[in-house]
Amino acid sequence: MKKELKFIHITKTAGTSIEDIGKKNNIKWGRYHKEYGYWHIPFSKKEKKLQYKYNWFLVYRNPYERLISAFYCKWGGFGKYQNLINIIEKEQFNNFMYNRINMNLNMETIINDERFNLGSKRKSFKKHKYINIYKKMLKKKLTKKDIINCGINLFNFKRWGYYHYVPQHLYLSQYKDAKVHIIRFENLKKEFDNLMKEYNLDITLNQHRNKGKRKKFGINDLSNDVVSLINHVYHKDFEKFGYKKINNNNKINNNIKMPINNR
């Protein structure tokens, strides 16, 4: 007899849609699964007992596409401020991506930050003082540069958005006997529906919340420096999930530290 199936939510991989479909069918996945705690905490950080208690599944995605999606997300990027996105240029987009990925290099500090284990209290951090400052500044006559700089400063302080930049391989189990099904984002509906059949669940993926519209910036807009940094920081994501890296001749600074506990 198979164990109950539970969900591991990697950001920007249709996780909200999967959670909501589960709820409609009286199944508690992701943010509805209180036993898991904060739903974006990497699975490898969870106790062995919990990892073995259920069978699990997750969705993984091309690292470049996922990071660009995070840029447009209202939690990990500029999603709430379309007027800011409209005036950001490619150079500023790449500066933001480079700096934000660098902010996540010390994963141990981020993951162990007590603010990520507050549960419902976490809501109190949504009203950060920099958000209010940004909104006030937009009402004034500022230059394009001033608005962009303020927006980037805002997101440098949105610490809860860190999980949108966590390497995906950290959501795999470090224990060989823990059962984790992995679904490829590019083949999401077919693989999800097949997994539900395997567990005799009458569920199909018929919605995708938070699905991004056509984006201003894509993979082709990533600078060589940003591509090199992504290739370095998310190396194990490419390796474990079978995505090809974009090749370029840029060399990564040898002083960059890889994430702690990078399995």
DAHU-V619400 format. One record per run of one state. SS is the DSSP state (hx for helix, st for strand, lp for the rest). FROM is the first residue (numbers start at 1). LEN is the number of residues. Records with the same first field share a line. If there is no record, write none. Layout:
SS: FROM-LEN  FROM-LEN
This chain:
lp: 1-4  9-6  25-5  33-1  37-6  46-2  54-1  61-2  72-10  88-2  104-3  112-2  118-1  127-2  139-5  157-2  166-2  172-8  199-20  222-2  234-1  242-22
st: 5-4  55-6  180-5
hx: 15-10  30-3  34-3  43-3  48-6  63-9  82-6  90-14  107-5  114-4  119-8  129-10  144-13  159-7  168-4  185-14  219-3  224-10  235-7
